[in-house]
């Protein structure tokens, strides 16, 4: 027996076991075993849905540092990356830095283990985030050393509060553990407060748990930051939506029960944590529940130094607008630390003042990163193109509206629909497209859906059509707008509750753009113009949460756009970094200008048809502005990757039965559904091979009948078979032309009625082709011939 050959190169595992583990284990007095994480992933692994089938796989986690050294359970100090012996000891430096930034560490290290040398002070590369400096060293640092260096780099107040900073975070019972980015955001905020920073901005995508982060910050401040007299700090949490406030008080902040209070109508001072709407502080008077205070705003009844901390939720929506009354609240309590939370990195008109007021975000966690980490749901985009939106609507001479009014003889365009004119045919087509989507597998007619309309009247009209055409009853689809008041809030609560079956479709205009924790929402429909990236981000955020229970599984969602609002996705700044620039002074002259009242006419009009549908897929690996890629373009890219960009490689593997099965499986794992390609491309007569060849290599598409015809012209191929065998192959070729390549993959095809004239499958396999193996060989040769050209 020959000896087993194996590589003698030392792997990363070898180096860790032989060199690094003994050093760290020898430092048990400095780094306790429970404070050293070894090879623990901190992401979940990206979710990869396959379009049109409902199948979703989760990739393996990618963020797996070799070692994380921690000062405490919830505060990481350093990352160590180990590389194999044949690599240079600092090859893992960038990886270590990336991990350290994610985890909020101040130090990062890389080594290959074997070159560690105390005497020459080499073999380990260090990056110090505090000094922004690289250096070499011959030993790993002790806990005491890193703590000393961290404290030395900060002011006395930071040093005084260091024990509070690294103290364990609250772990509410029956709640999932904090994610890595949540811990980092919390720790960075407390660090900044310890360092004396007064304005702090946290930028985290919708669905990443901003309220959970706010609670942990408030809890730590309340627990450790008493004044000299033992008084707990006063914390004010302000937002602009009742639903956001209620969710916070009854959800993450519930442990503060008895110590928290909702401010509305009158001054209260006996509590520690206060919740309120901007409107309840008598600003802009947008809260219908607000009690009048006369001339004096509620917040001015408090001393300016009453609150120690002000947490500003959803601060991108004008909360910090200079010259506006919402900004006045922040200016009034200017002695407090202001902590702003936003989901909006784009600096458009809605968020411009936020970054001008708070400055650069202290911490950023984008939707792109959330999808890559597997914490947020990926999504598909379907852009629906209607003929009436393209061509407009020209009334016939003398045509009247439903109420008998003479229609103006002009071209009504998509901007007019559901604003100055209601075209019932268009509304019915939109409604039926939604219902058809929900009733087409893998979707379910009970998948939670939000439809955004142009205004409340449009929402009411669409609700009526959806209720009537769905035939599911009035509870199936409801309008949820500000006009519904308490009844609307109750319906909104049921819509967001995964245990509640109804309502299934929520029709709204603006009310549900934000502050809605719709965890199970699987479809978002835009039949309105969204001109603000901030607003569009909030709308998309309604579906971005992952939900996984035994009864309900939601791993992705779909955006259906009828008005072209998703063109914002192609803006390079859509997922750009929110680094503030110089801002022009905003103009507020039209801020509360009343809109001109426009009478809307209603017409039945012509039948509306869909003239096209563009399906796009979110690919976080693409650069900003290009992350929504057309599904067909995405498929072409994936085919080229798997075939090394070589057409003949593709032709070879497609002609081989086993290789083709592997290839199709690999495509499926990359979110490509073979079944759905025909529907999207509308090429039902073509072989899937030709569809993929066209998408990947721009080759003309041939039909299956064309391919069968060309094979039949090859007399030389058929001459080597008996007359009966030729006849069997000809029937197989005819069957392929009608149904596709899958029909040639199994012998079961021979059981079809069309093969009865050959006295059954057994006779074909053992007599006409002599052996089953000879039959398989003949079919394989037939397949090769089909895809030869």
N, C-alpha and C positions, 0 to 999 in steps of 0.2 A: 504494500500500500504506500503510495507516495505521500510525503509529508504535506500538511496543510500549509498553504501560503497565506500570509497575512501581512498587512502593513506594519512596519515598526515605527511609523511616525506617531508621535505623542498627540493625542487628541486634546480638545479642551477639557473633557472629563478627566483624562489622565493628569493634566496639569493641575486641575483643581484639587484632585485627590492627593497628589504627591507633594505639591508645593504650597498651595494657597490654604487649603483646609487646616493643615498643621499649624500654620502661622496664626490664623484666626482662632483656632481652637486653643492655642497657647495663650490667647488673650482673654480667656473667660473672665478673669478678674476685671477686664476693661469693657469688653463687649459680651454681655451675657448671651447665652445661646438663643434665648427667645427674642433677642434684638438683632439677630442676623437672619435675614430671609435668603434662602438659597434656591435660585431658579424658580421663583414663583411668578407666574404671569399676572399682570395687572390689567390687561384688557380682556374682553370676552371672546374676541374673534369675530370678524366681519360676517354679517348675514348676507347670503348670496341667493336671492330669489330668482326663479326661472320664469320668464315672462309667459303669462297665459296659462300656466299649469297649476299654480299654487304651491309648487314644490320649493322648499327653501332649505339650504344647507348652511351650516355655520363653519367658517374656516377655523383652523386652529389659531390660538392666540399667537401674536407676533412679538408682543412687548414682554420679554422674559429676561430681565437682568440676572447675571450670574450671582451677584450678591448685592443686597441692600443692607447697609448698616443704619440702625435707627437709634435715636436718642430715647424714644418711647414708642408705644404701640402705634401712635398716630402721627409721629413726626420723624421723617427720614433725614439722615445726615449725609450719607454718601452712597455712591454706586461703584461697584468694582466689576469690570469686564475682563474675563480671562480669554486668551487666545491660545491656540495650539503652539507647540514648541518651535515649529518651523516658520512661524510668523514673527515679525518684529513685536517687541513688547508693547508698543503704543498703537498697534493696528486697531485695537478696540476702543480707541479714545473717543471718536465721534459718537459711536454707539452709546458709550458710557455717559457722554454729555447729554445726548438726547433723552436717555432714561432719567438722568438726574434733573433735567429741566421739568420733565413730566411730574416727577415726584417731589419737586420743590427742594431738592438737596443743594447744599452749598459746595459740595466737593464731588469730583468724579475721578476714578482711577482705572488704568488699563495696565495689563501685564500678561506675559506668556509664562510666568512662573519660574522657569528654569534660570532666567537671567537676574533674578532678585539677588542683590548683593549689598549687605549693610556697609561693608568696608568702603566700597566705591560709591555708595549712595546712588545706586542705579537699578534698573530692572522694573521699576514701577513709574509710570507717567501719571502726574497729577494735574488736574485743572481746578483752580480755586476760583469759584464764581464771585467771591467777595472782592478779590483783588484783580479778577479777570486776567489770570496769569497761569502759564504752564510751568511745571518744574519736574525734576527727576528726584526720586527717593529710593531708598533700599529697604524700606519696611512700611507696613501699613500703619496708619495712625491709630492711636488709642482714642477712646471716647473722650477722655479728659483733654487731649490735645485739640480735637475738633471743636469741642465746646468752648475751650479757651479762645481759639481763633475766631469763632463766631461772635463771642461776646466782645472780644477786643475790637472787632470791626464795627461795632454799634455803640450807641450812646448809653449813658448811665441808666436812663429809664428802661431801655431795652434789656440791659443786664439785670436790672431789678426785677423785671417781669418775666425773665426767661423760664422760670419754673412753671409759671402759669401758661406760658406759650406751649410748652411740651406736655402739659397735663393731658390725660386721656380725654377724648371727646365723648359726648353723651351717646349712649347706645340704647335708644328707646326699644322696649320689648316688642317683638313681632314685627320689626322693621328690618328691611334688608340692610346689610352693612354698607358703610359709606364707600363710594368709588374713589379711585385714586385722585381724580381731578377735583372732586369735592373736598377732600382733605387738603389738597394743595391750595385751593382757593381760600379755605378757612384759615389755614396757617399763615398764608401770605397776608391776609387781612389783619390778623392779630399782630403779626410782625410789624406791619405798617403803623398800626395804632401804637404799638410799643415804641416805635421810632419817632412818634410825634406827628405823623401825617394826618391831615384834617379832611382831605377829600380823597375818597377811594372809589374806583370804578372797577366792577367785575363784569366781564363780558362773556357770557355763557349762552350757548344756543338754547332755544326752546326745548323743553323735554329733558334737560340735564339736571334738574333738581335745584333751581335757584332758591326756592323757598326753604328747602332742606338745609342749604348752605347758610341762608340767613338765620335760620333757627339755631344752628350750631354756633354761629358767631355770637348771636344774642345770648345764648346759654352760657358760653364761656365768659363773656363780659359780665353777665349777671352773677355768675358764680365766683369770679375771682377779682372783679374790679370794683370793690366797695370803696367808699371814701374813708377818710380818717376817722369818721364817727361811726363807721360800720353800716352806713346807708347804701342800699343797693343802687346801682345806676338806673336812671330813667331812660327808657328806650322807646322811640317813636317809629312805628312801621307805617308808611303811607303809600297808597296806590290810588288808582283811579277807577277801579271796577269793583263792584260789590262781590262778584264771584271770586275775584282774586283774594279779597279780604276774608271772605268766609272760608275759602279753602285753606288759607294760612292758619286761621284761628282754630278751626275744627280738625286740621290735619297736623302738619309738622309742629306747630306751636302749642298743640293741645297739652303737653306737660306743664305749660305755664298757667294752666287753669287755676283760677283763684288769685293769680298775680297779674292777670292781664285784663284789659278793658277796651271795649270799642267806643271811641269818642264820636259822639254825634249830638249836637244841639246844646250841650252845656259842659262847663269845665269840671274835670275830675282830677284829683291829685293823690288818691290813696293807693294807686297801683304802681307797678314797676314797668310793665310793658303795655304800650298803648297802640291800638290799631285804628286807622281812620282813612277815609277817602279824602283826597284833596278837596273834593266838593263839600264834604262835611265840615271842613274848616272854613266854610263860607267863601269859597273861591269858585267863581264862574257859575255856581248854583246849578250844577248838572245832576245832582242826586235828588230824585223825586221824594225820598224819605226825609230830606233835610228840614229841620225846623228853622224858622227865621230868627236871626239874632239882631235884627235891626241894623244899626250903623257899624257895629263892631264885629270884626271877624273873630271867630272862636280862638284861633291860635294866638291872637294878640291879648287874650285874657291870661296867658301864661307869661311868667317871667322869661326873659330871653335866655337865661341859663338853666331853665327848668330841665330840659332834656340834655342828656350827655351824648346820646347817639341817635342819629336819624337814619333809618334804612329806607332808601327811596326805591321802591319796586317799579319795574318797567319804566325806568327814568328816561327812555328815549322818546316818550310821547309828550314832549314839550314841558316836562316837569321843571327843567332848568332854564327855560326860555328867558333870556334877559329882557326885562321890560314887561314881562307877563306876570300875573299875580301868583302863579304857581312858583315861580322863582322867588317871589317875596317870602314864601314860607322858609325856604332854605336860608335866605339872607337874614330873616328874623332870628332864626336859631343858629346864627353863624358861629357861636362858641362851641357848638356840638360837633362831633365827628360825623361827616356825611358819607354814607356808604351807598353808592349807586349800583343798581343791578340792571343790566340790559341784555337783550338777546340780539342786538342789532350792531354788527360791525361796520356796516356801510355808512359813510358819512354823507347822507343825502339831507334834504331839507328838514326831515323829521328828527334826525339824530345829530345834526351839526352842532347845535348848542350844547348837547350833552357832553361831547368831547371837548368843546371849548371851555366848559365849566369844570369838569372833573380832571381833564388832562388825559394822558395815556392810561389805558386800562392796566390795572395792577396784575390782572390774570385774564387769559383768553382761552376759551375752549369752544371751538367752532363746530358747526353741524357736520362739516367734512370729517373732522377728527372723530366725532361721535359715531358716525356711520362706520368709519374704518375700525374703530375700537369695538364695534358690535353693541354699543349701548343704545344707539338710535336706529330707527327703521329706514332702510333704503326705500326709494320710491321710483315709480314709473311715471312718465308724462305722456298723456294723449292729447294732442292738439287737434280739435275737431274743426273742419272747415265746411261751412254751410254755403250753398249757392247764393242765398239771399244776402249774406254778409259780403260776399265777393261782388255781386252784381248790383246790390241795392234794390229798393222797391219803388217802382214808378206806378202810381195809381192810374187806372184807365180813365179816359175822359168821362167826367160826370160821376165818377165813383164816390160813394159816400161812406162815412164811418158807420159803426153799429148804431150810434145815436142819431143818425140821419144828417150829420154835418158834412157839407161839401169838402172833400179833401183837396188840399192845395196841390196843384199840378207841379210837382218837383220830385227829384230823386231823394228818397229817404235812405240814409246809409246806416251802417252798424252803430254809429254814434247816436242816431235818433231812436233806435229800437229800445223800447221800454223806458224811454225818457219823454219824447214828444209823440211817439206813436207806438201802440201795442199791436204787434203782428201775431195774431193767435197761431197761425201756421208755424211760425218760428218757435214760439213757446212750446207748442205741442211736440215739435221735433226734438227740442232740447230735453224735454221731460221723458219722451220715449227712448231717447238715446241713453239716458241715465238708467231707466228701468230695464232696458235690454242688457246693459252692462251688468247690472246687479243680478239678473236672471240667467246670465251665461256662466257656466262653470269655467273656472273654479270658484267664481264669486257666488255669493248667496244673497237672496232678496232681503235678508235681514242683516246685511253688513252695514254698520253705522256709516252714514253719509252726511256731509254738510254741503249745502248748495248756497253759494254767495250770489246775491242778486243786486241789481242797481239801486233799489230803494225798497221801502216797506211795501209799497203798492205792488211792485214787481214780485216781491217775495210772496205776497198774498195770492197773486194770480198763479204763480208756479205751484204753490201748495195745493190749490184747488185742482189743477190738472193732474198732479202726481197722485193725489188721493183718489180721484175719479178713475184714472187709467190703471193704477196699480190694483184696484179692487181689493185692497187690504183693510179698508176702514179708515176712519178719521184719525186714529191714533198712530197710523203708520207714518204719516208725514205731518209735521206741525211747523207753523211759523214761529220763530223765536227772535223777536226784535224788541226794541225798547218800549214799544207801544203795549206789549203784553204785560208789563209790570210784574207783579208777584206771580201771576199765572205763568208768564214766560220763564221766570226764574225756576219755578217748579218743574216745568218741562225740560229746561236746560239741565237741571239736576238729574232727572231721569235719563236724559240722553247720555250724560257722562257716566252714569252708573252702569258698570258692566253687567250687573245682575238684572237690570231692567231691559226687557225685550223691545219695548216701545218708548219713545218714538224711534223709528229707524232713520228717517230722513229729516234733518233739521234745515229749514229754509230760513235764511237770514240776510241782512244787508251788511251791517257793520258790527253788530253787538258781539258776534262770535269770532271776530278777528283775533282776539287775544283773551287771556284770562279764562280759557276753557280747557279743562284737563280731560279731554276726550281720548282716553287711552286706547279705546278700541275702534276709533275712527279709521276706516279703510279706504274711503273715497272722498276726495275734496273736489268739488265742481265749481268752476269760475265762470259765471255768466254775467260778469261785470268787469269794468275796467279797473285795474289796480295800478295806479300810476306811481305809487311809492314803494320802493324796495323794502322799506321798514315794514309797511303793512303786508306786503307779499310774504316776507319772512315769517311774520306772525301767523298768517293764514296757513302757510306750509307747516308751521309748527304744530297745528292742530292734529296732524296725522303722524308726527314723527316719533311718537312713543312706541316702544316695543311692549307687547302684552302677551304673557305666556302662562296660561293655566290649563287645567285638564279640560275645561269646557270651552274656553275661547283661546285661540292662538292667532296672534297678529304680528307678523314679522316684516311686513312691508305695506305700503299703501300706494294709491294711484291718484294723480292729479289729472283732472279732465278740464281742459281749457277751451271755452267757446269764443273768447274775445281777444286772444293774443296777449293776455296779461303776463304770461310767463316768458315774454321776450327779455325780461330782466335777468333771466338765468344766464344769458349770453354776455352779460356785463362782466368784464374781468374783475371788477371790484365786488362782485356778488359775495364771494368768499374771501375777499382781500383782507389783509391785516388792518385793523382800525388805528393806524398811527395818525394822530392829529396833525393837521396842517394849519396854515394861517386861514382863519375864517373871516369872511366878510360879515359886517354887521347885518343881522336879519331885519327884515321889514315886517311889521305886524299890522300894517294899515288895513289889510283885508281879512284879518284873522277871524273876526266874528261878523263879517259882512253878510247880511241875509241874502239867500239865493232868490233869484227871480222866479216867481211862480209860473209854471208852464202848463197849459192845458194839454192833456194827452188824449189823442184820438185812438179808437180801437177799430181794427179792420181784420177780416178773416184772411184776405189775400190768397195768393197761390200756395200750392203745396211746396214745402221746403224739403230739400234733399241734402244729404251729406255728399260733398264732392271729393272729400279726401280726409285722411286721418294720418297724422304724423305721430309715431310712437317713439318716445325717447327714454333712455335709461340713465340713471344717475351713476356716474363713475367717479368716485372720489380721488382716483389716481391721476385724473386729468388736471391740467392747470386751471386756475381760476378763470371763469368765463366760458369754459369748454367742458364742464363736468356733466352737463346734460347732452349726451351724444345720441344721435338718431339710432334707433335700434338696429336698422339694417347696416349702418356704418359700423356699429359696435360688433355685429356678427362678422362682418368682413375682416375686421382687425383680429378677432379671436381666431378665425380660420387661418389667417396668415401666420399668426404666432405658432399655432400647432403644426403647421406644415413648413416652417422655417422659410416662409415667403417663396416657396418653390411650387409651381403648378404641378409638375410631374410627381412631386412627393404626394400632393393631394390626390391626384388621379390614381396613384399606386395604392395608397391606403384605402381609398374608397372602393377599389376593385377587389380588395381582400376582405372576406367576410368578417374574420376575427378583428382585423385592424379597424374596419369600419365601425364595428360595435364599440370598440374602445374609444374611437374618435367621437362618436355620437354621445357616449357617456361623458367624455371630457367636456364637450360643448355644453351638455346639460349642467355640469358642475360650474360652468362659467356663465350661467344665466341664459343660455340659448335653448329655446324650445323649437325643435324641428317641426312639431305639429303647428305651431303658431306662425312659422315663417310663411306658409302658404296664405294664411289669412291676411298678414300684413302686406305681403307683396302682391296678393291677388293673382298668383301664378299657379293655379290649381292643375294645369295641364303639364307643368314642367316637373322634371325630376328634381328632387331636393339637391342632388349633386350640382345641377345646373344653376339652381338658385344660389347656392353657396359659391360656386365658381364665379357667378356674376357679381356677387357682393364683395368677394375677396379680390378678384382679378379682372373685373370689368369685361368678362367674356360674354358674347351673345348667348341668350337663353334658348335652349332647344327643348321641344316638348318630348314627352316619353314616346309618343307615336313616331316622331322623327327618328329617335334613337333606335326604336324597333325596326323601322323601315331600313335604315342603313345596315343593320346587322343582317337582315334578310337578303340584302344585295351581295353579301359575301358568300358566294357559292362554295368557295374553297373550305370555309369553316364547316359547312354542313356535310360536305362530301365524305368526311371520315366517319360519319355515323350511319347506322342502318336506316332504312326508310321509316320504321316505327319510331326510332330514337329521334329522327329529324322532326317527325310529327309531334312528339312530346315537347321537344324544345320549341317548336313553333307555337304551341299552345301556351307554354310558359312565357314566351316572348309577348304574346297577345295579352296574357294576364298581367304581365309587368306594365305594358303600355297603358292598361286601364287603371291599375291600382298602385303601382310604384314598386320600388326596390325591395321593400320589406317582404313582399310576397315570395321572393326567391330565397329567403334565408332559412326556411324550414321545410322539411319533407311533407308536413301536414297539408301543404297546398295540393298534393296529389290526391287528397280525399274529396276534392271538389267534384261536382257533377260533370264538369267539362272534361274530366279525365276518365270517366266511366267507360268510354269506348276503347280504352286500352286495357280493359279487364282489371282495373283497380290498381292501387298503389303497390301491392306486393309484386304483381306481374311486371310493373314498370321497373321496380328496383332490382328484381332478381332475374328477369328474363330479357326484357328489352335492353337494359343496361348491364346485364349479367350480375353485377353486385351493387349494393347501396353506395359503396365507395366510388365505383365508376360513375354512378349518377351524380354524386356530389362533385366529382371532378369535372363532369360535363357542364354542370350548372355554374361552377366557378369559371370555366372557360367562357361560358355565355356572358357572364357578368363582365369579365375582362373585355370581351368584344363590345358590350354595350357602351362601356366608358372609354373605349380606345381613342376616340376622336372628340 
